């Protein structure tokens, strides 16, 4: 049984974007007919663009590739894709959509290749005068192959196969010293730093990371398994003594006697919002509730960093197991600031004395009629004025790093920024940017508390508080009583930076943090590894 493709999955779950009926009704047959003697422009420099060029580069009159990502502008297609001996295509340069003439928009054929964000890209092309616009995703979802995959999914055959695989793998023994980690399908978050502490201490564990992209890099000595390679993934899960996840394990997962499920979550010792089974935006989604309740029955431990953290997790996860207050693994690097200041500046080719503001806003919810979906908000921040004020107040040369929530990474390629404002959303580990930055600006993301653990300035820029409280999450804390300046527009944000006083800020911060008895001290990983060792030791003594 093969994996259901992304196209089939989106079609199956009806995650369709708003488009014009004209584009929605078009097919590959129609595309082939109208594009045989006309120039074709591919929109979006992604994986599907490469696939299209490789398969059909010689069949169609490819005139160019358009993309909103400024970093790709001017690059030849040969630099980005395998063009073989097709020198005509290889020499083409990536350009911004607005660079075409009105005649080119009127006569050209535009194929939007990303499977997400095609609705926004269609609006952009039509604003420039484009008429003949096609979506790779919408056309592909109508093919017989994709429809068959959807049919299999709806009939439940695919889900039943995965459950059967778990039971089939019960003939293999559980290896109590094997740990499967998972964090957003890449190598990041708390699991990454627990892994590196295990390696640093030279612990004799078999470590497997479940990933969603084969290009993910992990340290030497660690094995990876693709979550889409079901037979291998299910084997690893069925035979591992410990699972360490920052999000839910899949609904088809079946836990065996002797296996231990540790949930790290993906925030730290203080969280602003209610979450999962404690949040109305989640409890209205029956499938999410079902998934989290299933996880709750399997969950043995949740790693937390304070009593406040533990109490919120008991409400949000409703676990069968218990919370262990060991600290948040990823916050350890905040206490090793110089290492990451150097690493990030070198990685982004910035001067080592450059100052960095990390802008990390979170998503908003949109009710689809069936469930709440994560959407990209209209941030509206004035980067130019912000940089000017930072340089007046704090001196030096400032750069802004924009980092979207992982749920919004699909929108990253649509953001067009400048040399002083850099989009770092696709880099897997956001904590490195927290450690490397001098200031953080956020809205409702609980990342706001992490720089505060090491006394860095934090500013809140939230333009839609009333709307957010009504449509998104209920808050566990009063956002207006936090020790951070709260701005509801650009003028207030500039004013807060202008009036900032480090000494006064630190007093407010100390008073606020003193009420939480946090275990965020740079030694969390060490405590977590000791805890893992104790679990394995107990299972050995019990003869499991």
DOSE-403667 format. One line per 4 residues: number of its first residue (from 1); their letters; for each residue x, y, z of C-alpha. Coordinates in nm, 4 decimals, decimal comma. Example, Ala and Ser with C-alpha at 12.3 -4.5 7.8 and 13.67 -1.06 7.14 Angstrom:
% DOSE-403667
1	as	1,2300/-0,4500/0,7800 ~ 1,3670/-0,1060/0,7140
This chain:
% DOSE-403667
1	xxxx	0,0000/0,0000/0,0000 ~ 0,1482/0,3322/-0,1030 ~ 0,1313/0,6630/0,0814 ~ -0,1588/0,8922/-0,0020
5	xxxx	-0,0113/1,1928/-0,1784 ~ -0,0339/1,5490/-0,0495 ~ -0,2764/1,6285/-0,3296 ~ -0,5071/1,3439/-0,2372
9	xxxx	-0,4852/1,4285/0,1308 ~ -0,5811/1,7930/0,0763 ~ -0,8613/1,6856/-0,1540 ~ -0,9792/1,4238/0,0954
13	xxxx	-0,9878/1,6722/0,3824 ~ -1,1460/1,9353/0,1555 ~ -0,8755/2,1903/0,2349 ~ -0,9447/2,3927/-0,0780
17	xxxx	-0,8547/2,7588/-0,1060 ~ -1,0770/3,0364/-0,2345 ~ -1,0317/3,0822/-0,6100 ~ -1,2315/3,2016/-0,9093
21	xxxx	-1,4645/2,9436/-1,0741 ~ -1,2627/2,9967/-1,3921 ~ -0,9435/2,8510/-1,2430 ~ -1,1281/2,5911/-1,0353
25	xxxx	-1,2902/2,4334/-1,3439 ~ -0,9791/2,4028/-1,5587 ~ -0,8120/2,0694/-1,6402 ~ -0,4827/1,9404/-1,7775
29	xxxx	-0,6497/1,8791/-2,1144 ~ -0,7515/2,2443/-2,1316 ~ -0,4018/2,3526/-2,0242 ~ -0,2416/2,1416/-2,2987
33	xxxx	-0,4758/2,2800/-2,5646 ~ -0,4242/2,6497/-2,4936 ~ -0,0511/2,6389/-2,4193 ~ 0,0827/2,4571/-2,7253
37	xxxx	0,1619/2,7807/-2,9119 ~ 0,1798/3,0307/-2,6273 ~ 0,4359/3,1271/-2,3663 ~ 0,4037/2,9474/-2,0314
41	xxxx	0,5144/3,1077/-1,7050 ~ 0,5560/2,8896/-1,3966 ~ 0,4614/3,0680/-1,0742 ~ 0,6432/2,9628/-0,7549
45	xxxx	0,9923/2,8123/-0,7204 ~ 0,9110/2,4860/-0,5469 ~ 0,9364/2,1101/-0,5838 ~ 0,6473/2,0898/-0,8316
49	xxxx	0,8158/2,3465/-1,0551 ~ 1,1219/2,1212/-1,0745 ~ 0,9066/1,8183/-1,1522 ~ 0,7218/2,0043/-1,4278
53	xxxx	1,0433/2,1280/-1,5885 ~ 1,1980/1,7819/-1,5771 ~ 0,8952/1,6121/-1,7328 ~ 0,7605/1,8782/-1,9688
57	xxxx	1,0387/2,1343/-2,0146 ~ 1,0728/2,0496/-2,3829 ~ 0,7009/2,0000/-2,4477 ~ 0,5919/2,3536/-2,3588
61	xxxx	0,7278/2,6991/-2,4437 ~ 0,8534/2,7873/-2,0954 ~ 0,9131/3,1639/-2,0930 ~ 1,0060/3,2145/-1,7294
65	xxxx	0,9518/3,1405/-1,3627 ~ 0,7951/3,3989/-1,1308 ~ 0,8420/3,4042/-0,7540 ~ 0,7844/3,6490/-0,4665
69	xxxx	1,0978/3,5371/-0,2806 ~ 1,3558/3,8089/-0,3442 ~ 1,6438/3,5720/-0,2638 ~ 1,5674/3,3664/-0,5748
73	xxxx	1,5430/3,6604/-0,8139 ~ 1,8100/3,6608/-1,0815 ~ 1,9030/3,2965/-1,0296 ~ 1,9002/3,0751/-1,3356
77	xxxx	1,6813/2,7665/-1,3490 ~ 1,9981/2,5599/-1,3889 ~ 2,1009/2,6721/-1,0383 ~ 1,7680/2,5647/-0,8902
81	xxxx	1,6643/2,2604/-1,0920 ~ 1,8007/1,9796/-1,3065 ~ 1,7436/2,1009/-1,6604 ~ 1,9593/1,8412/-1,8341
85	xxxx	2,0706/1,9492/-2,1823 ~ 1,7792/2,1898/-2,2253 ~ 1,9991/2,4988/-2,2432 ~ 1,7114/2,7310/-2,3370
89	xxxx	1,5340/2,6662/-2,0090 ~ 1,8530/2,6423/-1,8045 ~ 1,9458/3,0024/-1,8868 ~ 1,6087/3,1493/-1,7841
93	xxxx	1,6153/3,3699/-1,4730 ~ 1,3666/3,3807/-1,1875 ~ 1,1835/3,7126/-1,1744 ~ 0,9196/3,8928/-0,9670
97	xxxx	0,5590/3,8647/-1,1001 ~ 0,5308/4,2416/-1,1455 ~ 0,8216/4,2522/-1,3927 ~ 0,6211/4,1279/-1,6938
101	xxxx	0,4607/4,3629/-1,9436 ~ 0,0831/4,4023/-1,9762 ~ 0,0982/4,2247/-2,3119 ~ 0,2801/3,9279/-2,1588
105	xxxx	0,0134/3,9070/-1,8899 ~ -0,2614/3,9261/-2,1473 ~ -0,1214/3,6572/-2,3796 ~ 0,0749/3,4350/-2,1402
109	xxxx	-0,0299/3,1118/-1,9723 ~ 0,0401/3,1034/-1,5962 ~ 0,0738/2,7747/-1,4082 ~ 0,0735/2,8125/-1,0277
113	xxxx	0,2788/2,5178/-0,9013 ~ 0,2559/2,5324/-0,5168 ~ -0,0119/2,3055/-0,3668 ~ -0,0796/2,5670/-0,0978
117	xxxx	-0,1261/2,9409/-0,1427 ~ -0,2569/2,9143/-0,4991 ~ -0,5614/3,1255/-0,4104 ~ -0,3490/3,4231/-0,3053
121	xxxx	-0,1187/3,3840/-0,6069 ~ -0,4171/3,3852/-0,8446 ~ -0,5359/3,7161/-0,6978 ~ -0,1864/3,8613/-0,7414
125	xxxx	-0,1638/3,7535/-1,1064 ~ -0,5116/3,8866/-1,1865 ~ -0,4197/4,2183/-1,0267 ~ -0,1333/4,2419/-1,2770
129	xxxx	-0,3665/4,1610/-1,5683 ~ -0,3177/3,7851/-1,5994 ~ -0,6069/3,6005/-1,7635 ~ -0,5080/3,2430/-1,8376
133	xxxx	-0,4243/3,1141/-1,4886 ~ -0,4053/2,7460/-1,3945 ~ -0,3392/2,5664/-1,0652 ~ -0,1220/2,2528/-1,0594
137	xxxx	-0,3025/2,1329/-0,7468 ~ -0,6567/2,1896/-0,8705 ~ -0,5892/2,0201/-1,2048 ~ -0,3975/1,7305/-1,0528
141	xxxx	-0,6716/1,6680/-0,7945 ~ -0,9080/1,5871/-1,0825 ~ -0,6898/1,3093/-1,2247 ~ -0,7957/0,9463/-1,1979
145	xxxx	-0,4868/0,8614/-0,9881 ~ -0,5626/1,1251/-0,7283 ~ -0,9338/1,0427/-0,7176 ~ -0,8511/0,6763/-0,6594
149	xxxx	-0,6317/0,7680/-0,3628 ~ -0,9136/0,9797/-0,2205 ~ -1,1563/0,6902/-0,2708 ~ -0,9256/0,4540/-0,0819
153	xxxx	-0,8893/0,7071/0,1985 ~ -1,2651/0,7629/0,2320 ~ -1,3340/0,3901/0,2389 ~ -1,0914/0,3488/0,5269
157	xxxx	-0,8776/0,0849/0,3533 ~ -0,5629/0,2913/0,3981 ~ -0,6207/0,3509/0,7731 ~ -0,6997/-0,0158/0,8291
161	xxxx	-0,3764/-0,1166/0,6590 ~ -0,1735/0,0988/0,8985 ~ -0,3388/-0,0491/1,2084 ~ -0,2826/-0,4019/1,0765
165	xxxx	0,0853/-0,3187/1,0247 ~ 0,1203/-0,2355/1,3951 ~ -0,0241/-0,5692/1,4978 ~ 0,1897/-0,7520/1,2425
169	xxxx	0,5032/-0,5943/1,3964 ~ 0,4230/-0,7333/1,7407 ~ 0,6262/-1,0405/1,6507 ~ 0,9361/-0,8208/1,7018
173	xxxx	1,0472/-0,7493/2,0582 ~ 1,0473/-0,3991/2,2087 ~ 1,3986/-0,2571/2,2369 ~ 1,3893/-0,0607/2,5648
177	xxxx	1,7011/0,1347/2,4620 ~ 1,5530/0,2552/2,1323 ~ 1,3990/0,6039/2,1279 ~ 1,1877/0,7446/1,8445
181	xxxx	1,1801/1,1255/1,8377 ~ 0,9416/1,3427/1,6391 ~ 0,9133/1,7225/1,6147 ~ 0,7171/1,8811/1,3281
185	xxxx	0,8624/1,6260/1,0853 ~ 1,2108/1,7780/1,1055 ~ 1,5044/1,7926/1,3509 ~ 1,4244/2,0635/1,6037
189	xxxx	1,2604/2,1673/1,9302 ~ 1,3044/1,9952/2,2680 ~ 1,3777/1,6566/2,1101 ~ 1,6794/1,7948/1,9253
193	xxxx	1,8473/1,9119/2,2458 ~ 1,7621/1,5946/2,4374 ~ 1,9203/1,4010/2,1499 ~ 2,2356/1,6119/2,1579
197	xxxx	2,2672/1,5702/2,5349 ~ 2,2395/1,1924/2,4920 ~ 2,5174/1,2097/2,2313 ~ 2,7301/1,4425/2,4463
201	xxxx	2,7107/1,2027/2,7383 ~ 2,7782/0,9105/2,5003 ~ 2,4694/0,7258/2,6192 ~ 2,4155/0,3901/2,4537
205	xxxx	2,0738/0,4458/2,3016 ~ 1,9509/0,3643/1,9540 ~ 1,8086/0,6980/1,8386 ~ 1,5630/0,7270/1,5486
209	xxxx	1,4150/1,0543/1,4223 ~ 1,0821/1,0447/1,2367 ~ 1,0996/1,3038/0,9576 ~ 0,8794/1,4225/0,6712
213	xxxx	1,1535/1,5376/0,4318 ~ 1,4500/1,3253/0,3270 ~ 1,6727/1,6360/0,3141 ~ 1,6567/1,6790/0,6951
217	xxxx	2,0054/1,6576/0,8461 ~ 2,0739/1,4895/1,1798 ~ 2,4000/1,4303/1,3728 ~ 2,6169/1,1318/1,2918
221	xxxx	2,5100/0,8163/1,4698 ~ 2,1363/0,8900/1,4457 ~ 1,9044/0,7047/1,2125 ~ 1,6079/0,8672/1,0370
225	xxxx	1,2836/0,7211/0,9112 ~ 1,0381/0,8901/0,6774 ~ 0,6915/0,9111/0,8297 ~ 0,5491/0,8516/0,4833
229	xxxx	0,7439/0,5254/0,4471 ~ 0,4793/0,3455/0,6477 ~ 0,6252/-0,0033/0,6771 ~ 0,9566/0,1267/0,8123
233	xxxx	0,7970/0,3970/1,0295 ~ 0,5501/0,1554/1,1871 ~ 0,8290/-0,0938/1,2521 ~ 1,0355/0,1705/1,4340
237	xxxx	0,7357/0,2834/1,6405 ~ 0,6267/-0,0719/1,7214 ~ 0,9714/-0,1764/1,8464 ~ 1,0921/0,1390/2,0272
241	xxxx	1,0985/0,1401/2,4061 ~ 1,0372/0,5160/2,4222 ~ 0,8542/0,7678/2,2039 ~ 0,9376/1,1354/2,2557
245	xxxx	0,7018/1,3608/2,0576 ~ 0,6217/1,7342/2,0637 ~ 0,2865/1,6844/1,8869 ~ 0,0380/1,3951/1,8817
249	xxxx	0,1276/1,0496/1,7590 ~ -0,0911/0,9438/1,4674 ~ -0,4367/0,7937/1,5205 ~ -0,3271/0,4595/1,3741
253	xxxx	-0,0468/0,4127/1,6307 ~ -0,0941/0,1246/1,8739 ~ 0,1079/0,1192/2,1976 ~ 0,2469/-0,2069/2,3350
257	xxxx	0,3168/-0,3214/2,6891 ~ 0,6546/-0,1919/2,8007 ~ 0,6556/0,1104/2,5685 ~ 0,6759/0,4612/2,7176
261	xxxx	0,5236/0,7708/2,5551 ~ 0,6791/1,1033/2,6623 ~ 0,5165/1,4244/2,5398 ~ 0,7444/1,7316/2,5423
265	xxxx	0,4869/1,9727/2,3899 ~ 0,6301/2,2590/2,1790 ~ 0,6393/2,5494/2,4230 ~ 0,8220/2,6156/2,7497
269	xxxx	0,7458/2,6771/3,1192 ~ 0,4887/2,9537/3,0715 ~ 0,2184/2,9574/2,8069 ~ -0,0207/3,2424/2,7340
273	xxxx	-0,3094/3,0466/2,5856 ~ -0,5358/2,7554/2,6598 ~ -0,4649/2,4655/2,4274 ~ -0,5930/2,1350/2,2892
277	xxxx	-0,8717/1,9835/2,5045 ~ -0,8900/2,3048/2,7086 ~ -0,9406/2,5311/2,4038 ~ -1,2750/2,5931/2,2323
281	xxxx	-1,1137/2,6299/1,8890 ~ -0,9852/2,2728/1,9182 ~ -1,2819/2,1109/2,0923 ~ -1,5096/2,2167/1,8042
285	xxxx	-1,2981/1,9964/1,5755 ~ -1,4203/1,6407/1,6399 ~ -1,1246/1,4763/1,4670 ~ -0,8687/1,6730/1,6713
289	xxxx	-1,0526/1,5932/1,9942 ~ -1,0618/1,2256/1,9043 ~ -0,6880/1,2279/1,8256 ~ -0,5885/1,4036/2,1488
293	xxxx	-0,8100/1,1805/2,3626 ~ -0,6490/0,8769/2,2038 ~ -0,3058/1,0240/2,2789 ~ -0,4094/1,1004/2,6361
297	xxxx	-0,4763/0,7317/2,7027 ~ -0,1264/0,6371/2,5816 ~ 0,0649/0,9279/2,7371 ~ 0,2870/0,8284/3,0306
301	xxxx	0,4698/1,1544/3,0997 ~ 0,4587/1,5204/2,9987 ~ 0,7787/1,7165/3,0526 ~ 0,6985/2,0532/3,2099
305	xxxx	0,8955/2,3367/3,3713 ~ 0,6714/2,4752/3,6466 ~ 0,3596/2,4012/3,8478 ~ 0,1692/2,6482/3,6260
309	xxxx	0,2928/2,4545/3,3230 ~ 0,1893/2,1214/3,4757 ~ -0,1600/2,2401/3,5672 ~ -0,2246/2,3808/3,2191
313	xxxx	-0,1005/2,0540/3,0629 ~ -0,3276/1,8430/3,2837 ~ -0,6218/2,0457/3,1503 ~ -0,5008/2,0633/2,7910
317	xxxx	-0,3834/1,7031/2,7443 ~ -0,5984/1,5250/3,0084 ~ -0,3284/1,2545/3,0229 ~ -0,3534/0,9127/3,1801
321	xxxx	0,0053/0,9674/3,2974 ~ 0,1634/1,2516/3,4923 ~ 0,3701/1,5674/3,4513 ~ 0,7378/1,5719/3,5478
325	xxxx	0,8847/1,9171/3,6120 ~ 1,2316/1,8890/3,4613 ~ 1,2534/2,2090/3,2558 ~ 1,2286/2,2763/2,8825
329	xxxx	1,5138/2,1188/2,6871 ~ 1,5360/2,3810/2,4157 ~ 1,5772/2,6710/2,6597 ~ 1,9221/2,5434/2,7603
333	xxxx	2,0769/2,7156/2,4594 ~ 1,9501/3,0543/2,5795 ~ 2,2185/3,0303/2,8470 ~ 2,4880/2,9739/2,5830
337	xxxx	2,4123/3,2919/2,3908 ~ 2,7514/3,3664/2,2327 ~ 2,7669/3,0354/2,0461 ~ 2,4369/3,1013/1,8698
341	xxxx	2,4940/3,4711/1,8145 ~ 2,7985/3,3742/1,6098 ~ 2,6300/3,0792/1,4345 ~ 2,3196/3,2702/1,3201
345	xxxx	2,5073/3,5766/1,1966 ~ 2,7504/3,3596/1,0039 ~ 2,4648/3,1511/0,8578 ~ 2,2795/3,4633/0,7395
349	xxxx	2,5980/3,6352/0,6234 ~ 2,5496/3,9251/0,8664 ~ 2,8266/4,1230/1,0386 ~ 2,9180/3,9703/1,3741
353	xxxx	2,8395/4,3003/1,5467 ~ 2,4943/4,3200/1,3806 ~ 2,1984/4,3534/1,6147 ~ 1,8905/4,1394/1,5585
357	xxxx	1,5223/4,1809/1,6328 ~ 1,3302/3,8553/1,5985 ~ 0,9688/3,9085/1,4911 ~ 0,7740/3,5903/1,5693
361	xxxx	0,3966/3,6336/1,5298 ~ 0,1561/3,3433/1,5555 ~ -0,1319/3,2319/1,3341 ~ -0,5017/3,3182/1,3477
365	xxxx	-0,7902/3,0771/1,3156 ~ -1,0486/3,0757/1,0384 ~ -1,3680/2,8763/1,0737 ~ -1,4118/2,6620/0,7607
369	xxxx	-1,7620/2,5473/0,8487 ~ -1,6278/2,2138/0,9729 ~ -1,3286/2,3127/1,1813 ~ -1,0870/2,5934/1,2600
373	xxxx	-0,7982/2,6232/1,0135 ~ -0,4758/2,8139/1,0701 ~ -0,4504/3,1245/0,8543 ~ -0,1974/3,3993/0,7877
377	xxxx	-0,2949/3,7234/0,9637 ~ -0,2397/4,0717/0,8254 ~ 0,0541/4,1820/1,0381 ~ 0,0990/4,5329/0,8924
381	xxxx	0,4222/4,6071/1,0756 ~ 0,6264/4,9054/0,9512 ~ 0,9720/4,7483/0,9206 ~ 1,1441/5,0635/0,7921
385	xxxx	1,0319/5,2837/1,0829 ~ 1,1031/5,0055/1,3290 ~ 1,4642/4,9686/1,2126 ~ 1,5162/5,3446/1,2206
389	xxxx	1,3903/5,3659/1,5811 ~ 1,5991/5,0682/1,6919 ~ 1,9143/5,2312/1,5567 ~ 1,8299/5,5614/1,7262
393	xxxx	1,7568/5,3987/2,0608 ~ 2,0095/5,1155/2,0786 ~ 2,2606/5,2205/1,8088 ~ 2,4397/4,9774/1,5769
397	xxxx	2,3125/4,8195/1,2557 ~ 1,9837/4,6350/1,3043 ~ 1,8267/4,3497/1,1113 ~ 1,4795/4,1992/1,1520
401	xxxx	1,4300/3,8246/1,1265 ~ 1,0732/3,7209/1,0465 ~ 0,9722/3,3783/1,1693 ~ 0,6244/3,2391/1,1079
405	xxxx	0,4647/2,9739/1,3264 ~ 0,5378/2,6214/1,1857 ~ 0,1719/2,5990/1,0814 ~ 0,2250/2,8942/0,8443
409	xxxx	0,5504/2,7867/0,6776 ~ 0,3583/2,7072/0,3586 ~ 0,3136/3,0835/0,3141 ~ 0,6837/3,1622/0,3504
413	xxxx	0,7646/3,1750/-0,0205 ~ 0,4941/3,4373/-0,0771 ~ 0,6644/3,6936/0,1468 ~ 0,8823/3,9475/-0,0316
417	xxxx	1,1235/4,1224/0,2076 ~ 1,4408/4,3339/0,1961 ~ 1,8097/4,2954/0,2779 ~ 1,7422/4,4213/0,6306
421	xxxx	1,4299/4,2075/0,6870 ~ 1,5003/3,8370/0,6439 ~ 1,2462/3,5542/0,6413 ~ 1,3852/3,2627/0,8462
425	xxxx	1,0603/3,0635/0,8707 ~ 1,1900/2,7620/0,6798 ~ 1,4889/2,7045/0,9074 ~ 1,3831/2,4139/1,1325
429	xxxx	1,5079/2,5397/1,4694 ~ 1,3560/2,8690/1,5840 ~ 1,5213/2,8543/1,9261 ~ 1,8585/2,9353/1,7713
433	xxxx	1,7148/3,2698/1,6578 ~ 1,5785/3,3380/2,0067 ~ 1,9254/3,2721/2,1492 ~ 2,0955/3,4876/1,8840
437	xxxx	1,8609/3,7867/1,8913 ~ 1,8810/4,1019/2,1001 ~ 1,5067/4,1796/2,1077 ~ 1,1888/3,9827/2,0433
441	xxxx	0,8591/4,1165/1,9076 ~ 0,5565/3,8864/1,9095 ~ 0,1804/3,9015/1,9491 ~ 0,0127/3,6065/2,1221
445	xxxx	0,2836/3,3425/2,0823 ~ 0,4168/3,1895/2,4038 ~ 0,7649/3,2323/2,2575 ~ 0,7442/3,5763/2,4226
449	xxxx	0,8495/3,4281/2,7570 ~ 1,1686/3,2590/2,6344 ~ 1,3936/3,5657/2,5857 ~ 1,2588/3,6882/2,9217
453	xxxx	1,4228/3,3918/3,0960 ~ 1,7583/3,5550/3,0163 ~ 1,6360/3,9167/3,0620 ~ 1,6174/4,0140/2,6944
457	xxxx	1,3712/4,2896/2,5941 ~ 1,0336/4,1697/2,4656 ~ 0,7692/4,3877/2,2975 ~ 0,4166/4,2827/2,2026
461	xxxx	0,2616/4,4060/1,8793 ~ -0,1013/4,2950/1,8712 ~ -0,3362/4,4904/1,6479 ~ -0,6435/4,2688/1,6886
465	xxxx	-0,6763/4,1813/2,0582 ~ -1,0567/4,1886/2,0798 ~ -1,0994/3,9921/1,7586 ~ -0,8342/3,7403/1,8662
469	xxxx	-1,0004/3,6767/2,2028 ~ -1,3357/3,6293/2,0322 ~ -1,2265/3,4043/1,7439 ~ -0,9042/3,2322/1,8468
473	xxxx	-0,7795/3,1240/2,1887 ~ -0,8873/3,2021/2,5426 ~ -0,5893/3,3257/2,7425 ~ -0,4532/3,1769/3,0640
477	xxxx	-0,2939/3,5113/3,1521 ~ -0,4087/3,8709/3,1156 ~ -0,2006/3,9928/2,8228 ~ -0,2230/4,3523/2,9457
481	xxxx	-0,0714/4,2610/3,2836 ~ 0,2435/4,0986/3,1443 ~ 0,5819/4,2700/3,2018 ~ 0,6096/4,3455/2,8289
485	xxxx	0,5047/4,6670/2,6540 ~ 0,1886/4,6095/2,4504 ~ 0,1343/4,8043/2,1275 ~ -0,1809/4,7889/1,9170
489	xxxx	-0,0396/4,9845/1,6211 ~ 0,2936/5,0900/1,4711 ~ 0,3011/5,4262/1,6498 ~ 0,2602/5,2596/1,9896
493	xxxx	0,5331/5,0069/1,9071 ~ 0,7779/5,2817/1,8099 ~ 0,6839/5,4712/2,1268 ~ 0,7422/5,1647/2,3454
497	xxxx	1,0909/5,1167/2,2012 ~ 1,1694/5,4855/2,2421 ~ 1,0610/5,4789/2,6096 ~ 1,2231/5,1442/2,6965
501	xxxx	1,4245/5,1357/3,0203 ~ 1,6214/4,8138/3,0834 ~ 1,6393/4,8620/3,4608 ~ 1,2644/4,9162/3,4989
505	xxxx	1,1932/4,6307/3,2614 ~ 1,4106/4,3919/3,4605 ~ 1,2321/4,4826/3,7850 ~ 0,8929/4,4040/3,6282
509	xxxx	1,0333/4,0848/3,4826 ~ 1,1851/3,9605/3,8089 ~ 0,8615/4,0259/3,9929 ~ 0,6606/3,8420/3,7270
513	xxxx	0,8897/3,5378/3,6963 ~ 0,9310/3,4975/4,0728 ~ 0,5736/3,3724/4,0938 ~ 0,6353/3,0687/3,8717
517	xxxx	0,9367/2,8873/4,0250 ~ 1,0550/2,7945/3,6768 ~ 1,3073/2,5212/3,6051 ~ 1,4504/2,7088/3,3067
521	xxxx	1,8134/2,7347/3,4159 ~ 2,0282/2,5833/3,1395 ~ 2,0328/2,2329/3,2952 ~ 1,7038/2,0909/3,1678
525	xxxx	1,8581/1,8471/2,9200 ~ 2,0764/1,6949/3,1864 ~ 1,7758/1,6357/3,4143 ~ 1,5720/1,4889/3,1260
529	xxxx	1,8488/1,2449/3,0303 ~ 1,8743/1,1330/3,3934 ~ 1,4980/1,0791/3,3903 ~ 1,5166/0,8698/3,0704
533	xxxx	1,7953/0,6608/3,2243 ~ 1,5820/0,5997/3,5321 ~ 1,2879/0,4818/3,3191 ~ 1,5037/0,2344/3,1297
537	xxxx	1,6580/0,1134/3,4558 ~ 1,3130/0,0558/3,6095 ~ 1,1929/-0,1369/3,3066 ~ 1,5037/-0,3566/3,3226
541	xxxx	1,4521/-0,4239/3,6929 ~ 1,0886/-0,5065/3,6282 ~ 1,1959/-0,7535/3,3601 ~ 1,0070/-0,5787/3,0807
